[in-house]
Amino acid sequence: MHLICFSYAGGTHSVYRDWAEHLDPGTQVVPVLLPGRALRRREKPYTVLRQLVSDLTEALLDHRLTRNYALFGHSMGALLAYEVACALREGGEPEPRHLFVSGSRAPQLYGDRSRHVLDDAGLRRLVQGLGGLGEDPEIGSVFLQGRLPVLRADLAVCDTYRWTPRLPLSCPMTAFSGTDDPIAPAYEVEAWRAYTTGSLLHRRLEGDHFFLHGPAIPLLLRAVRSELGSLREPAGAGRM
């Protein structure tokens, strides 16, 4: 089983670097590294979701990762996971065995926003308000400075996104929400229920928008492990 993971705006694949240690041996964690960061820092980041999803879908097919797979995404990553699942289905490929959406409102609730045009100080205030600067905002702000261009590009992906009505998926879903998340409150995360004809389990975890980095992560990983374990399929191997 491949668990393909997408990070939040401004994040990298390293968010998921330790996940394999907490999941069953049969689960191959495939963290996706987008352009503009880490080893791909010289590549221009995407600013439009449609082209990003098209290229992600092509890459997953090229790496033969879509036979026995699940998708996980946090915040922007949840939107990417959903759109990739839809694109694969529309191309005649199987849906994911399970779709995990974390820290994200349902797609139809994404509206016209202009966060990507904020100046650097405005972006820092935005991230701090979401809890993204950590326990020491001064150190976090210095760390964030180098990521502002890719964060701005990622926010453009989200801010300009327009949901296209389509048939719901049929795969089971799990949605995670943070109890103190100001941009993806529980009732907006609950709206994901309309996006699948399968089951949806909504788990509320302690924390702000970045609960993925907080004390709730063991509970989240146990939930992911449980859901994937229930699928009872042998794993493949591969990396992207």
C-alpha positions in Angstrom: 0.0 0.0 0.0 1.4 3.4 -1.0 0.4 6.3 1.2 1.0 9.4 -0.9 1.2 12.5 1.2 0.9 16.2 0.3 2.0 19.0 2.6 0.4 22.4 3.5 1.2 25.7 1.9 4.8 26.5 2.3 5.6 23.1 3.7 7.9 20.3 2.4 7.9 16.6 2.2 9.8 16.5 5.4 6.5 16.9 7.3 6.0 13.1 6.7 9.6 11.9 7.1 9.0 9.9 10.3 5.6 8.5 9.5 6.8 5.1 8.2 8.0 4.3 11.7 4.5 4.6 13.1 2.6 2.7 10.4 2.5 -0.9 9.4 5.5 -2.3 7.6 3.3 -2.9 4.6 2.6 0.8 4.2 5.1 2.6 1.9 4.9 6.4 2.7 5.5 8.5 -0.4 5.9 12.2 0.6 5.5 14.4 -2.4 8.1 17.2 -2.8 6.7 20.1 -4.8 8.8 22.6 -6.9 10.4 25.6 -5.1 11.6 23.8 -2.0 14.4 21.6 -0.7 16.0 19.6 -3.5 13.6 21.3 -6.0 14.2 24.8 -4.8 15.5 26.0 -8.1 12.3 25.1 -9.8 9.5 27.6 -10.1 6.6 26.8 -7.8 3.1 26.5 -9.2 0.5 29.3 -8.7 -2.4 27.6 -10.5 -4.0 24.4 -9.1 -5.1 22.9 -12.5 -1.6 22.6 -13.9 -0.2 21.4 -10.6 -2.8 18.6 -10.3 -2.2 17.6 -13.9 1.5 17.2 -13.4 1.1 15.4 -10.1 -1.3 12.9 -11.7 1.1 12.3 -14.5 4.0 11.7 -12.1 2.0 9.2 -10.0 1.1 7.3 -13.1 4.7 7.4 -14.4 5.9 5.9 -11.0 3.1 3.3 -11.0 1.8 4.4 -7.7 -1.9 4.2 -8.4 -2.8 0.6 -8.1 -3.0 0.1 -4.4 -2.8 3.5 -2.8 -4.2 6.0 -0.3 -3.9 9.8 -0.2 -3.2 12.1 2.7 -3.1 15.9 2.6 -3.1 18.6 5.2 -4.6 22.1 4.4 -3.6 22.8 0.8 -2.4 19.2 0.6 -6.0 18.0 1.3 -7.2 20.0 -1.6 -4.5 18.5 -3.8 -5.2 15.0 -2.6 -8.9 15.4 -3.5 -8.3 16.9 -6.9 -5.7 14.3 -7.7 -8.1 11.5 -6.7 -10.8 13.1 -9.0 -8.3 13.5 -11.9 -7.2 9.9 -11.6 -10.8 8.7 -11.6 -11.7 10.9 -14.6 -8.7 9.3 -16.5 -10.0 5.8 -15.9 -7.7 5.0 -13.0 -8.8 3.5 -9.7 -9.8 5.8 -6.9 -7.6 5.7 -3.7 -8.4 3.0 -1.2 -8.8 5.7 1.4 -8.6 9.5 1.3 -7.4 11.4 4.4 -8.1 15.1 4.5 -6.7 17.1 7.3 -7.0 20.8 8.4 -9.0 21.7 5.4 -12.5 23.0 4.8 -14.5 21.3 2.0 -13.6 22.4 -1.5 -16.8 24.3 -2.2 -16.0 26.5 0.8 -12.8 27.8 -0.7 -13.7 31.4 -1.7 -12.1 34.3 -3.5 -9.2 35.4 -1.3 -6.2 37.6 -1.7 -3.7 36.3 0.9 -1.1 35.7 -1.8 -0.8 39.5 -2.5 0.1 40.3 1.1 3.5 41.8 1.7 6.1 39.9 3.7 5.0 41.4 7.0 1.4 40.5 6.3 2.4 36.9 5.5 4.3 36.6 8.7 1.3 37.8 10.7 -0.9 35.4 8.8 1.3 32.4 9.7 1.7 33.5 13.3 -2.1 33.8 13.7 -2.4 30.2 12.5 0.2 28.9 15.0 2.8 28.3 12.3 5.8 30.1 14.0 6.1 27.7 16.8 6.8 28.4 20.5 9.4 31.1 19.6 7.9 33.5 17.0 11.2 35.4 16.6 13.0 32.2 15.5 10.1 31.0 13.5 9.9 34.3 11.7 13.5 34.1 10.6 13.0 30.5 9.4 9.9 31.6 7.5 11.7 34.4 5.7 13.3 32.1 3.2 10.1 30.3 2.5 7.9 33.4 1.8 8.1 33.1 -2.1 7.0 29.5 -2.1 4.3 30.2 0.6 3.0 33.1 -1.6 2.8 30.8 -4.6 1.0 28.1 -2.7 -1.5 30.6 -1.3 -2.1 31.7 -4.9 -3.0 28.1 -5.7 -5.6 28.1 -2.9 -6.9 31.6 -3.2 -7.7 31.3 -7.0 -9.1 27.7 -6.7 -12.7 27.3 -7.9 -14.4 24.0 -7.2 -16.0 22.3 -10.2 -19.1 20.3 -9.3 -18.7 16.6 -10.1 -19.9 13.3 -8.9 -18.7 12.4 -5.4 -15.9 9.8 -4.9 -16.8 6.4 -3.7 -13.8 5.7 -1.5 -13.9 5.9 2.3 -12.6 9.1 3.8 -11.2 10.3 7.1 -11.3 14.0 8.0 -9.2 15.6 10.7 -9.9 19.0 12.3 -8.1 21.0 15.0 -10.2 22.1 17.9 -8.6 25.6 17.7 -8.1 25.9 14.0 -9.3 29.4 12.8 -9.5 28.6 9.1 -10.8 25.1 9.0 -13.4 24.8 11.9 -15.1 21.5 12.5 -18.3 22.3 10.7 -16.4 23.2 7.5 -14.4 20.1 7.7 -17.6 18.1 8.3 -18.8 19.3 4.9 -16.4 16.8 3.2 -19.1 14.3 3.9 -20.8 15.3 0.6 -17.7 14.4 -1.4 -17.9 10.6 -1.1 -20.7 8.0 -1.3 -18.5 5.9 1.0 -18.1 6.4 4.7 -16.5 9.5 6.3 -15.1 9.5 9.8 -14.5 12.9 11.2 -11.9 13.0 14.0 -11.4 16.2 16.1 -7.9 16.6 17.4 -6.5 19.1 20.0 -4.6 22.0 18.4 -4.5 24.9 16.0 -4.2 24.8 12.2 -0.8 23.1 12.6 -2.0 20.3 14.9 0.0 18.0 12.5 3.1 19.2 14.5 1.5 19.1 18.0 0.7 16.6 20.7 -2.2 15.2 18.7 0.0 13.6 16.1 0.2 10.1 17.8 -3.6 10.0 17.7 -3.6 11.0 14.0 -1.1 8.4 13.1 -2.9 5.7 15.0 -6.1 6.6 13.1 -4.2 6.4 9.8 -2.7 3.1 10.7 -6.0 1.7 11.8 -7.8 2.7 8.6 -5.1 1.4 6.3 -4.8 -1.8 8.3 -8.4 -2.5 7.7 -7.9 -2.6 4.0 -5.8 -5.8 4.3 -3.9 -5.4 1.1 -0.2 -6.3 0.5 2.1 -3.4 -0.1 4.1 -2.5 -3.2 7.2 -0.5 -3.3 8.2 2.7 -4.8 9.1 6.3 -4.3 8.3 9.6 -6.0 
